[in-house]
Amino acid sequence: MPKMKTRKSASKRYSVTGSGKIKYKKQGLRHILTKKSTKRKRSLRKSGILSDPEQKRAKQLLPYG
């Protein structure tokens, strides 16, 4: 049986933690930062964890993740 292909766009956006959850970088920290509060920018720096329904969809895109 041949190897399954990984969706490269998904592999660049998501990474899998040791416990199997899917981690991603939060959006909104690239430009137009002056109007955003310091607290908001600080929280955007941290990585997020996908919700359960979203994890199910992302795992289809990452067969070996």
mmCIF file as Biopython writes it, N, C-alpha, C and O atoms, coordinates in Angstrom:
data_model
#
loop_
_atom_site.group_PDB
_atom_site.id
_atom_site.type_symbol
_atom_site.label_atom_id
_atom_site.label_alt_id
_atom_site.label_comp_id
_atom_site.label_asym_id
_atom_site.label_entity_id
_atom_site.label_seq_id
_atom_site.pdbx_PDB_ins_code
_atom_site.Cartn_x
_atom_site.Cartn_y
_atom_site.Cartn_z
_atom_site.occupancy
_atom_site.B_iso_or_equiv
_atom_site.auth_seq_id
_atom_site.auth_asym_id
_atom_site.pdbx_PDB_model_num
ATOM 1   N N  . MET A ? 1  ? 0.845   -1.183 0.000  1.0 0.0 1  A 1 
ATOM 2   C CA . MET A ? 1  ? 0.000   0.000  0.000  1.0 0.0 1  A 1 
ATOM 3   C C  . MET A ? 1  ? 0.892   1.248  0.000  1.0 0.0 1  A 1 
ATOM 4   O O  . MET A ? 1  ? 1.828   1.329  0.795  1.0 0.0 1  A 1 
ATOM 5   N N  . PRO A ? 2  ? 0.618   2.214  -0.871 1.0 0.0 2  A 1 
ATOM 6   C CA . PRO A ? 2  ? 1.463   3.411  -0.911 1.0 0.0 2  A 1 
ATOM 7   C C  . PRO A ? 2  ? 1.218   4.308  0.297  1.0 0.0 2  A 1 
ATOM 8   O O  . PRO A ? 2  ? 0.203   4.199  0.984  1.0 0.0 2  A 1 
ATOM 9   N N  . LYS A ? 3  ? 2.172   5.190  0.531  1.0 0.0 3  A 1 
ATOM 10  C CA . LYS A ? 3  ? 2.031   6.140  1.619  1.0 0.0 3  A 1 
ATOM 11  C C  . LYS A ? 3  ? 0.902   7.116  1.308  1.0 0.0 3  A 1 
ATOM 12  O O  . LYS A ? 3  ? 0.626   7.416  0.146  1.0 0.0 3  A 1 
ATOM 13  N N  . MET A ? 4  ? 0.249   7.611  2.369  1.0 0.0 4  A 1 
ATOM 14  C CA . MET A ? 4  ? -0.777  8.632  2.189  1.0 0.0 4  A 1 
ATOM 15  C C  . MET A ? 4  ? -0.092  9.987  2.098  1.0 0.0 4  A 1 
ATOM 16  O O  . MET A ? 4  ? 0.928   10.219 2.748  1.0 0.0 4  A 1 
ATOM 17  N N  . LYS A ? 5  ? -0.650  10.878 1.295  1.0 0.0 5  A 1 
ATOM 18  C CA . LYS A ? 5  ? -0.058  12.201 1.147  1.0 0.0 5  A 1 
ATOM 19  C C  . LYS A ? 5  ? -0.601  13.148 2.209  1.0 0.0 5  A 1 
ATOM 20  O O  . LYS A ? 5  ? -1.798  13.163 2.499  1.0 0.0 5  A 1 
ATOM 21  N N  . THR A ? 6  ? 0.305   13.942 2.784  1.0 0.0 6  A 1 
ATOM 22  C CA . THR A ? 6  ? -0.063  14.961 3.753  1.0 0.0 6  A 1 
ATOM 23  C C  . THR A ? 6  ? -0.424  16.233 3.002  1.0 0.0 6  A 1 
ATOM 24  O O  . THR A ? 6  ? 0.234   16.583 2.022  1.0 0.0 6  A 1 
ATOM 25  N N  . ARG A ? 7  ? -1.470  16.930 3.455  1.0 0.0 7  A 1 
ATOM 26  C CA . ARG A ? 7  ? -1.779  18.245 2.891  1.0 0.0 7  A 1 
ATOM 27  C C  . ARG A ? 7  ? -0.726  19.211 3.417  1.0 0.0 7  A 1 
ATOM 28  O O  . ARG A ? 7  ? -0.688  19.502 4.613  1.0 0.0 7  A 1 
ATOM 29  N N  . LYS A ? 8  ? 0.130   19.708 2.526  1.0 0.0 8  A 1 
ATOM 30  C CA . LYS A ? 8  ? 1.267   20.515 2.950  1.0 0.0 8  A 1 
ATOM 31  C C  . LYS A ? 8  ? 0.827   21.827 3.594  1.0 0.0 8  A 1 
ATOM 32  O O  . LYS A ? 8  ? 1.496   22.323 4.501  1.0 0.0 8  A 1 
ATOM 33  N N  . SER A ? 9  ? -0.287  22.391 3.138  1.0 0.0 9  A 1 
ATOM 34  C CA . SER A ? 9  ? -0.769  23.635 3.737  1.0 0.0 9  A 1 
ATOM 35  C C  . SER A ? 9  ? -1.137  23.418 5.200  1.0 0.0 9  A 1 
ATOM 36  O O  . SER A ? 9  ? -0.889  24.281 6.042  1.0 0.0 9  A 1 
ATOM 37  N N  . ALA A ? 10 ? -1.729  22.262 5.503  1.0 0.0 10 A 1 
ATOM 38  C CA . ALA A ? 10 ? -2.115  21.955 6.883  1.0 0.0 10 A 1 
ATOM 39  C C  . ALA A ? 10 ? -0.889  21.670 7.735  1.0 0.0 10 A 1 
ATOM 40  O O  . ALA A ? 10 ? -0.850  22.045 8.906  1.0 0.0 10 A 1 
ATOM 41  N N  . SER A ? 11 ? 0.122   21.003 7.155  1.0 0.0 11 A 1 
ATOM 42  C CA . SER A ? 11 ? 1.318   20.674 7.944  1.0 0.0 11 A 1 
ATOM 43  C C  . SER A ? 11 ? 2.110   21.925 8.304  1.0 0.0 11 A 1 
ATOM 44  O O  . SER A ? 11 ? 2.823   21.946 9.307  1.0 0.0 11 A 1 
ATOM 45  N N  . LYS A ? 12 ? 1.982   22.977 7.476  1.0 0.0 12 A 1 
ATOM 46  C CA . LYS A ? 12 ? 2.666   24.233 7.794  1.0 0.0 12 A 1 
ATOM 47  C C  . LYS A ? 12 ? 1.912   25.028 8.857  1.0 0.0 12 A 1 
ATOM 48  O O  . LYS A ? 12 ? 2.522   25.795 9.602  1.0 0.0 12 A 1 
ATOM 49  N N  . ARG A ? 13 ? 0.604   24.854 8.935  1.0 0.0 13 A 1 
ATOM 50  C CA . ARG A ? 13 ? -0.206  25.629 9.881  1.0 0.0 13 A 1 
ATOM 51  C C  . ARG A ? 13 ? -0.337  24.969 11.249 1.0 0.0 13 A 1 
ATOM 52  O O  . ARG A ? 13 ? -0.403  25.658 12.267 1.0 0.0 13 A 1 
ATOM 53  N N  . TYR A ? 14 ? -0.375  23.651 11.278 1.0 0.0 14 A 1 
ATOM 54  C CA . TYR A ? 14 ? -0.651  22.932 12.526 1.0 0.0 14 A 1 
ATOM 55  C C  . TYR A ? 14 ? 0.532   22.073 12.941 1.0 0.0 14 A 1 
ATOM 56  O O  . TYR A ? 14 ? 1.321   21.629 12.107 1.0 0.0 14 A 1 
ATOM 57  N N  . SER A ? 15 ? 0.640   21.846 14.252 1.0 0.0 15 A 1 
ATOM 58  C CA . SER A ? 15 ? 1.586   20.856 14.760 1.0 0.0 15 A 1 
ATOM 59  C C  . SER A ? 15 ? 0.884   20.058 15.842 1.0 0.0 15 A 1 
ATOM 60  O O  . SER A ? 15 ? -0.005  20.572 16.521 1.0 0.0 15 A 1 
ATOM 61  N N  . VAL A ? 16 ? 1.276   18.813 16.005 1.0 0.0 16 A 1 
ATOM 62  C CA . VAL A ? 16 ? 0.610   17.910 16.935 1.0 0.0 16 A 1 
ATOM 63  C C  . VAL A ? 16 ? 1.424   17.824 18.215 1.0 0.0 16 A 1 
ATOM 64  O O  . VAL A ? 16 ? 2.640   17.641 18.173 1.0 0.0 16 A 1 
ATOM 65  N N  . THR A ? 17 ? 0.749   17.958 19.360 1.0 0.0 17 A 1 
ATOM 66  C CA . THR A ? 17 ? 1.423   17.877 20.660 1.0 0.0 17 A 1 
ATOM 67  C C  . THR A ? 17 ? 1.630   16.411 21.031 1.0 0.0 17 A 1 
ATOM 68  O O  . THR A ? 17 ? 1.158   15.514 20.333 1.0 0.0 17 A 1 
ATOM 69  N N  . GLY A ? 18 ? 2.323   16.181 22.110 1.0 0.0 18 A 1 
ATOM 70  C CA . GLY A ? 18 ? 2.584   14.825 22.564 1.0 0.0 18 A 1 
ATOM 71  C C  . GLY A ? 18 ? 1.329   14.074 22.952 1.0 0.0 18 A 1 
ATOM 72  O O  . GLY A ? 18 ? 1.254   12.857 22.786 1.0 0.0 18 A 1 
ATOM 73  N N  . SER A ? 19 ? 0.335   14.796 23.472 1.0 0.0 19 A 1 
ATOM 74  C CA . SER A ? 19 ? -0.922  14.146 23.873 1.0 0.0 19 A 1 
ATOM 75  C C  . SER A ? 19 ? -1.894  13.990 22.712 1.0 0.0 19 A 1 
ATOM 76  O O  . SER A ? 19 ? -2.980  13.437 22.886 1.0 0.0 19 A 1 
ATOM 77  N N  . GLY A ? 20 ? -1.513  14.476 21.513 1.0 0.0 20 A 1 
ATOM 78  C CA . GLY A ? 20 ? -2.344  14.285 20.336 1.0 0.0 20 A 1 
ATOM 79  C C  . GLY A ? 20 ? -3.241  15.461 19.984 1.0 0.0 20 A 1 
ATOM 80  O O  . GLY A ? 20 ? -4.009  15.388 19.025 1.0 0.0 20 A 1 
ATOM 81  N N  . LYS A ? 21 ? -3.154  16.556 20.758 1.0 0.0 21 A 1 
ATOM 82  C CA . LYS A ? 21 ? -3.940  17.739 20.431 1.0 0.0 21 A 1 
ATOM 83  C C  . LYS A ? 21 ? -3.253  18.496 19.297 1.0 0.0 21 A 1 
ATOM 84  O O  . LYS A ? 21 ? -2.059  18.315 19.058 1.0 0.0 21 A 1 
ATOM 85  N N  . ILE A ? 22 ? -4.006  19.339 18.604 1.0 0.0 22 A 1 
ATOM 86  C CA . ILE A ? 22 ? -3.450  20.073 17.474 1.0 0.0 22 A 1 
ATOM 87  C C  . ILE A ? 22 ? -3.285  21.540 17.850 1.0 0.0 22 A 1 
ATOM 88  O O  . ILE A ? 22 ? -4.223  22.205 18.291 1.0 0.0 22 A 1 
ATOM 89  N N  . LYS A ? 23 ? -2.063  22.018 17.660 1.0 0.0 23 A 1 
ATOM 90  C CA . LYS A ? 23 ? -1.659  23.357 18.061 1.0 0.0 23 A 1 
ATOM 91  C C  . LYS A ? 23 ? -1.557  24.232 16.815 1.0 0.0 23 A 1 
ATOM 92  O O  . LYS A ? 23 ? -1.196  23.749 15.742 1.0 0.0 23 A 1 
ATOM 93  N N  . TYR A ? 24 ? -1.876  25.522 16.957 1.0 0.0 24 A 1 
ATOM 94  C CA . TYR A ? 24 ? -1.769  26.452 15.831 1.0 0.0 24 A 1 
ATOM 95  C C  . TYR A ? 24 ? -1.348  27.824 16.330 1.0 0.0 24 A 1 
ATOM 96  O O  . TYR A ? 24 ? -1.485  28.124 17.515 1.0 0.0 24 A 1 
ATOM 97  N N  . LYS A ? 25 ? -0.836  28.659 15.429 1.0 0.0 25 A 1 
ATOM 98  C CA . LYS A ? 25 ? -0.484  30.030 15.774 1.0 0.0 25 A 1 
ATOM 99  C C  . LYS A ? 25 ? -1.693  30.908 15.539 1.0 0.0 25 A 1 
ATOM 100 O O  . LYS A ? 25 ? -2.353  30.807 14.504 1.0 0.0 25 A 1 
ATOM 101 N N  . LYS A ? 26 ? -1.985  31.777 16.505 1.0 0.0 26 A 1 
ATOM 102 C CA . LYS A ? 26 ? -3.159  32.640 16.402 1.0 0.0 26 A 1 
ATOM 103 C C  . LYS A ? 26 ? -2.951  33.720 15.346 1.0 0.0 26 A 1 
ATOM 104 O O  . LYS A ? 26 ? -1.829  34.167 15.108 1.0 0.0 26 A 1 
ATOM 105 N N  . GLN A ? 27 ? -4.048  34.127 14.721 1.0 0.0 27 A 1 
ATOM 106 C CA . GLN A ? 27 ? -3.993  35.145 13.673 1.0 0.0 27 A 1 
ATOM 107 C C  . GLN A ? 27 ? -4.096  36.535 14.280 1.0 0.0 27 A 1 
ATOM 108 O O  . GLN A ? 27 ? -4.517  36.697 15.426 1.0 0.0 27 A 1 
ATOM 109 N N  . GLY A ? 28 ? -3.706  37.540 13.496 1.0 0.0 28 A 1 
ATOM 110 C CA . GLY A ? 28 ? -3.939  38.927 13.879 1.0 0.0 28 A 1 
ATOM 111 C C  . GLY A ? 28 ? -2.751  39.621 14.495 1.0 0.0 28 A 1 
ATOM 112 O O  . GLY A ? 28 ? -2.925  40.637 15.169 1.0 0.0 28 A 1 
ATOM 113 N N  . LEU A ? 29 ? -1.546  39.114 14.292 1.0 0.0 29 A 1 
ATOM 114 C CA . LEU A ? 29 ? -0.373  39.741 14.907 1.0 0.0 29 A 1 
ATOM 115 C C  . LEU A ? 29 ? 0.658   40.149 13.854 1.0 0.0 29 A 1 
ATOM 116 O O  . LEU A ? 29 ? 1.842   40.273 14.167 1.0 0.0 29 A 1 
ATOM 117 N N  . ARG A ? 30 ? 0.222   40.357 12.616 1.0 0.0 30 A 1 
ATOM 118 C CA . ARG A ? 30 ? 1.148   40.694 11.531 1.0 0.0 30 A 1 
ATOM 119 C C  . ARG A ? 30 ? 1.241   42.195 11.294 1.0 0.0 30 A 1 
ATOM 120 O O  . ARG A ? 30 ? 2.341   42.737 11.178 1.0 0.0 30 A 1 
ATOM 121 N N  . HIS A ? 31 ? 0.105   42.868 11.222 1.0 0.0 31 A 1 
ATOM 122 C CA . HIS A ? 31 ? 0.125   44.304 10.944 1.0 0.0 31 A 1 
ATOM 123 C C  . HIS A ? 31 ? -1.089  44.951 11.602 1.0 0.0 31 A 1 
ATOM 124 O O  . HIS A ? 31 ? -1.932  44.262 12.176 1.0 0.0 31 A 1 
ATOM 125 N N  . ILE A ? 32 ? -1.174  46.285 11.516 1.0 0.0 32 A 1 
ATOM 126 C CA . ILE A ? 32 ? -2.197  47.089 12.203 1.0 0.0 32 A 1 
ATOM 127 C C  . ILE A ? 32 ? -2.187  46.761 13.703 1.0 0.0 32 A 1 
ATOM 128 O O  . ILE A ? 32 ? -3.207  46.386 14.281 1.0 0.0 32 A 1 
ATOM 129 N N  . LEU A ? 33 ? -1.024  46.912 14.305 1.0 0.0 33 A 1 
ATOM 130 C CA . LEU A ? 33 ? -0.861  46.552 15.708 1.0 0.0 33 A 1 
ATOM 131 C C  . LEU A ? 33 ? -1.076  47.731 16.647 1.0 0.0 33 A 1 
ATOM 132 O O  . LEU A ? 33 ? -1.227  47.538 17.853 1.0 0.0 33 A 1 
ATOM 133 N N  . THR A ? 34 ? -1.093  48.957 16.109 1.0 0.0 34 A 1 
ATOM 134 C CA . THR A ? 34 ? -1.186  50.123 16.995 1.0 0.0 34 A 1 
ATOM 135 C C  . THR A ? 34 ? -2.532  50.209 17.690 1.0 0.0 34 A 1 
ATOM 136 O O  . THR A ? 34 ? -2.600  50.641 18.840 1.0 0.0 34 A 1 
ATOM 137 N N  . LYS A ? 35 ? -3.604  49.809 17.020 1.0 0.0 35 A 1 
ATOM 138 C CA . LYS A ? 35 ? -4.930  49.912 17.637 1.0 0.0 35 A 1 
ATOM 139 C C  . LYS A ? 35 ? -5.239  48.764 18.588 1.0 0.0 35 A 1 
ATOM 140 O O  . LYS A ? 35 ? -6.197  48.842 19.357 1.0 0.0 35 A 1 
ATOM 141 N N  . LYS A ? 36 ? -4.443  47.703 18.548 1.0 0.0 36 A 1 
ATOM 142 C CA . LYS A ? 36 ? -4.676  46.559 19.426 1.0 0.0 36 A 1 
ATOM 143 C C  . LYS A ? 36 ? -4.011  46.800 20.776 1.0 0.0 36 A 1 
ATOM 144 O O  . LYS A ? 36 ? -2.910  47.347 20.848 1.0 0.0 36 A 1 
ATOM 145 N N  . SER A ? 37 ? -4.688  46.387 21.845 1.0 0.0 37 A 1 
ATOM 146 C CA . SER A ? 37 ? -4.159  46.607 23.190 1.0 0.0 37 A 1 
ATOM 147 C C  . SER A ? 37 ? -2.974  45.672 23.442 1.0 0.0 37 A 1 
ATOM 148 O O  . SER A ? 37 ? -2.828  44.638 22.790 1.0 0.0 37 A 1 
ATOM 149 N N  . THR A ? 38 ? -2.155  46.053 24.379 1.0 0.0 38 A 1 
ATOM 150 C CA . THR A ? 38 ? -0.983  45.254 24.733 1.0 0.0 38 A 1 
ATOM 151 C C  . THR A ? 38 ? -1.395  43.890 25.240 1.0 0.0 38 A 1 
ATOM 152 O O  . THR A ? 38 ? -0.758  42.884 24.931 1.0 0.0 38 A 1 
ATOM 153 N N  . LYS A ? 39 ? -2.465  43.859 26.022 1.0 0.0 39 A 1 
ATOM 154 C CA . LYS A ? 39 ? -2.976  42.596 26.563 1.0 0.0 39 A 1 
ATOM 155 C C  . LYS A ? 39 ? -3.411  41.660 25.436 1.0 0.0 39 A 1 
ATOM 156 O O  . LYS A ? 39 ? -3.146  40.458 25.475 1.0 0.0 39 A 1 
ATOM 157 N N  . ARG A ? 40 ? -4.077  42.224 24.440 1.0 0.0 40 A 1 
ATOM 158 C CA . ARG A ? 40 ? -4.544  41.436 23.300 1.0 0.0 40 A 1 
ATOM 159 C C  . ARG A ? 40 ? -3.370  40.890 22.495 1.0 0.0 40 A 1 
ATOM 160 O O  . ARG A ? 40 ? -3.380  39.727 22.091 1.0 0.0 40 A 1 
ATOM 161 N N  . LYS A ? 41 ? -2.357  41.727 22.260 1.0 0.0 41 A 1 
ATOM 162 C CA . LYS A ? 41 ? -1.187  41.292 21.491 1.0 0.0 41 A 1 
ATOM 163 C C  . LYS A ? 41 ? -0.409  40.211 22.233 1.0 0.0 41 A 1 
ATOM 164 O O  . LYS A ? 41 ? 0.127   39.287 21.620 1.0 0.0 41 A 1 
ATOM 165 N N  . ARG A ? 42 ? -0.353  40.334 23.548 1.0 0.0 42 A 1 
ATOM 166 C CA . ARG A ? 42 ? 0.362   39.343 24.360 1.0 0.0 42 A 1 
ATOM 167 C C  . ARG A ? 42 ? -0.339  37.987 24.297 1.0 0.0 42 A 1 
ATOM 168 O O  . ARG A ? 42 ? 0.315   36.948 24.216 1.0 0.0 42 A 1 
ATOM 169 N N  . SER A ? 43 ? -1.672  38.004 24.334 1.0 0.0 43 A 1 
ATOM 170 C CA . SER A ? 43 ? -2.408  36.744 24.283 1.0 0.0 43 A 1 
ATOM 171 C C  . SER A ? 43 ? -2.355  36.117 22.891 1.0 0.0 43 A 1 
ATOM 172 O O  . SER A ? 43 ? -2.464  34.898 22.759 1.0 0.0 43 A 1 
ATOM 173 N N  . LEU A ? 44 ? -2.188  36.937 21.853 1.0 0.0 44 A 1 
ATOM 174 C CA . LEU A ? 44 ? -2.077  36.414 20.489 1.0 0.0 44 A 1 
ATOM 175 C C  . LEU A ? 44 ? -0.743  35.717 20.248 1.0 0.0 44 A 1 
ATOM 176 O O  . LEU A ? 44 ? -0.623  34.902 19.334 1.0 0.0 44 A 1 
ATOM 177 N N  . ARG A ? 45 ? 0.260   36.035 21.064 1.0 0.0 45 A 1 
ATOM 178 C CA . ARG A ? 45 ? 1.574   35.394 20.910 1.0 0.0 45 A 1 
ATOM 179 C C  . ARG A ? 45 ? 1.533   33.914 21.276 1.0 0.0 45 A 1 
ATOM 180 O O  . ARG A ? 45 ? 2.268   33.106 20.709 1.0 0.0 45 A 1 
ATOM 181 N N  . LYS A ? 46 ? 0.670   33.567 22.224 1.0 0.0 46 A 1 
ATOM 182 C CA . LYS A ? 46 ? 0.596   32.174 22.677 1.0 0.0 46 A 1 
ATOM 183 C C  . LYS A ? 46 ? -0.062  31.313 21.608 1.0 0.0 46 A 1 
ATOM 184 O O  . LYS A ? 46 ? -0.904  31.792 20.847 1.0 0.0 46 A 1 
ATOM 185 N N  . SER A ? 47 ? 0.320   30.055 21.554 1.0 0.0 47 A 1 
ATOM 186 C CA . SER A ? 47 ? -0.293  29.159 20.576 1.0 0.0 47 A 1 
ATOM 187 C C  . SER A ? 47 ? -1.649  28.699 21.082 1.0 0.0 47 A 1 
ATOM 188 O O  . SER A ? 47 ? -1.872  28.601 22.289 1.0 0.0 47 A 1 
ATOM 189 N N  . GLY A ? 48 ? -2.550  28.419 20.154 1.0 0.0 48 A 1 
ATOM 190 C CA . GLY A ? 48 ? -3.889  27.966 20.498 1.0 0.0 48 A 1 
ATOM 191 C C  . GLY A ? 48 ? -4.037  26.477 20.258 1.0 0.0 48 A 1 
ATOM 192 O O  . GLY A ? 48 ? -3.250  25.870 19.531 1.0 0.0 48 A 1 
ATOM 193 N N  . ILE A ? 49 ? -5.062  25.890 20.881 1.0 0.0 49 A 1 
ATOM 194 C CA . ILE A ? 49 ? -5.386  24.477 20.689 1.0 0.0 49 A 1 
ATOM 195 C C  . ILE A ? 49 ? -6.732  24.411 19.971 1.0 0.0 49 A 1 
ATOM 196 O O  . ILE A ? 49 ? -7.685  25.079 20.372 1.0 0.0 49 A 1 
ATOM 197 N N  . LEU A ? 50 ? -6.810  23.618 18.928 1.0 0.0 50 A 1 
ATOM 198 C CA . LEU A ? 50 ? -8.056  23.491 18.180 1.0 0.0 50 A 1 
ATOM 199 C C  . LEU A ? 50 ? -9.136  22.818 19.028 1.0 0.0 50 A 1 
ATOM 200 O O  . LEU A ? 50 ? -8.839  21.978 19.877 1.0 0.0 50 A 1 
ATOM 201 N N  . SER A ? 51 ? -10.395 23.200 18.784 1.0 0.0 51 A 1 
ATOM 202 C CA . SER A ? 51 ? -11.515 22.560 19.467 1.0 0.0 51 A 1 
ATOM 203 C C  . SER A ? 51 ? -11.700 21.148 18.912 1.0 0.0 51 A 1 
ATOM 204 O O  . SER A ? 51 ? -11.154 20.814 17.861 1.0 0.0 51 A 1 
ATOM 205 N N  . ASP A ? 52 ? -12.462 20.332 19.612 1.0 0.0 52 A 1 
ATOM 206 C CA . ASP A ? 52 ? -12.621 18.921 19.233 1.0 0.0 52 A 1 
ATOM 207 C C  . ASP A ? 52 ? -13.160 18.714 17.816 1.0 0.0 52 A 1 
ATOM 208 O O  . ASP A ? 52 ? -12.601 17.896 17.084 1.0 0.0 52 A 1 
ATOM 209 N N  . PRO A ? 53 ? -14.227 19.420 17.390 1.0 0.0 53 A 1 
ATOM 210 C CA . PRO A ? 53 ? -14.692 19.210 16.012 1.0 0.0 53 A 1 
ATOM 211 C C  . PRO A ? 53 ? -13.661 19.645 14.970 1.0 0.0 53 A 1 
ATOM 212 O O  . PRO A ? 53 ? -13.523 19.013 13.923 1.0 0.0 53 A 1 
ATOM 213 N N  . GLU A ? 54 ? -12.936 20.733 15.268 1.0 0.0 54 A 1 
ATOM 214 C CA . GLU A ? 54 ? -11.905 21.206 14.342 1.0 0.0 54 A 1 
ATOM 215 C C  . GLU A ? 54 ? -10.720 20.246 14.299 1.0 0.0 54 A 1 
ATOM 216 O O  . GLU A ? 54 ? -10.117 20.043 13.245 1.0 0.0 54 A 1 
ATOM 217 N N  . GLN A ? 55 ? -10.388 19.652 15.454 1.0 0.0 55 A 1 
ATOM 218 C CA . GLN A ? 55 ? -9.288  18.674 15.488 1.0 0.0 55 A 1 
ATOM 219 C C  . GLN A ? 55 ? -9.610  17.477 14.612 1.0 0.0 55 A 1 
ATOM 220 O O  . GLN A ? 55 ? -8.732  16.941 13.936 1.0 0.0 55 A 1 
ATOM 221 N N  . LYS A ? 56 ? -10.857 17.062 14.623 1.0 0.0 56 A 1 
ATOM 222 C CA . LYS A ? 56 ? -11.273 15.919 13.819 1.0 0.0 56 A 1 
ATOM 223 C C  . LYS A ? 56 ? -11.066 16.210 12.335 1.0 0.0 56 A 1 
ATOM 224 O O  . LYS A ? 56 ? -10.614 15.344 11.585 1.0 0.0 56 A 1 
ATOM 225 N N  . ARG A ? 57 ? -11.401 17.444 11.910 1.0 0.0 57 A 1 
ATOM 226 C CA . ARG A ? 57 ? -11.217 17.826 10.509 1.0 0.0 57 A 1 
ATOM 227 C C  . ARG A ? 57 ? -9.737  17.966 10.157 1.0 0.0 57 A 1 
ATOM 228 O O  . ARG A ? 57 ? -9.324  17.584 9.063  1.0 0.0 57 A 1 
ATOM 229 N N  . ALA A ? 58 ? -8.944  18.505 11.067 1.0 0.0 58 A 1 
ATOM 230 C CA . ALA A ? 58 ? -7.527  18.721 10.781 1.0 0.0 58 A 1 
ATOM 231 C C  . ALA A ? 58 ? -6.761  17.405 10.735 1.0 0.0 58 A 1 
ATOM 232 O O  . ALA A ? 58 ? -5.784  17.284 9.996  1.0 0.0 58 A 1 
ATOM 233 N N  . LYS A ? 59 ? -7.193  16.422 11.516 1.0 0.0 59 A 1 
ATOM 234 C CA . LYS A ? 59 ? -6.494  15.129 11.509 1.0 0.0 59 A 1 
ATOM 235 C C  . LYS A ? 59 ? -6.691  14.374 10.203 1.0 0.0 59 A 1 
ATOM 236 O O  . LYS A ? 59 ? -5.883  13.509 9.866  1.0 0.0 59 A 1 
ATOM 237 N N  . GLN A ? 60 ? -7.760  14.689 9.455  1.0 0.0 60 A 1 
ATOM 238 C CA . GLN A ? 60 ? -7.945  14.103 8.142  1.0 0.0 60 A 1 
ATOM 239 C C  . GLN A ? 60 ? -6.901  14.641 7.168  1.0 0.0 60 A 1 
ATOM 240 O O  . GLN A ? 60 ? -6.483  13.940 6.246  1.0 0.0 60 A 1 
ATOM 241 N N  . LEU A ? 61 ? -6.488  15.882 7.377  1.0 0.0 61 A 1 
ATOM 242 C CA . LEU A ? 61 ? -5.507  16.515 6.505  1.0 0.0 61 A 1 
ATOM 243 C C  . LEU A ? 61 ? -4.085  16.094 6.865  1.0 0.0 61 A 1 
ATOM 244 O O  . LEU A ? 61 ? -3.175  16.184 6.041  1.0 0.0 61 A 1 
ATOM 245 N N  . LEU A ? 62 ? -3.901  15.632 8.108  1.0 0.0 62 A 1 
ATOM 246 C CA . LEU A ? 62 ? -2.580  15.223 8.588  1.0 0.0 62 A 1 
ATOM 247 C C  . LEU A ? 62 ? -2.615  13.732 8.935  1.0 0.0 62 A 1 
ATOM 248 O O  . LEU A ? 62 ? -2.752  13.388 10.109 1.0 0.0 62 A 1 
ATOM 249 N N  . PRO A ? 63 ? -2.500  12.855 7.967  1.0 0.0 63 A 1 
ATOM 250 C CA . PRO A ? 63 ? -2.660  11.432 8.255  1.0 0.0 63 A 1 
ATOM 251 C C  . PRO A ? 63 ? -1.601  10.867 9.191  1.0 0.0 63 A 1 
ATOM 252 O O  . PRO A ? 63 ? -1.868  9.909  9.916  1.0 0.0 63 A 1 
ATOM 253 N N  . TYR A ? 64 ? -0.396  11.449 9.187  1.0 0.0 64 A 1 
ATOM 254 C CA . TYR A ? 64 ? 0.678   10.931 10.050 1.0 0.0 64 A 1 
ATOM 255 C C  . TYR A ? 64 ? 0.928   11.842 11.233 1.0 0.0 64 A 1 
ATOM 256 O O  . TYR A ? 64 ? 1.950   11.705 11.905 1.0 0.0 64 A 1 
ATOM 257 N N  . GLY A ? 65 ? 0.021   12.770 11.505 1.0 0.0 65 A 1 
ATOM 258 C CA . GLY A ? 65 ? 0.210   13.741 12.587 1.0 0.0 65 A 1 
ATOM 259 C C  . GLY A ? 65 ? -0.241  13.224 13.924 1.0 0.0 65 A 1 
ATOM 260 O O  . GLY A ? 65 ? -0.141  13.933 14.925 1.0 0.0 65 A 1 
#
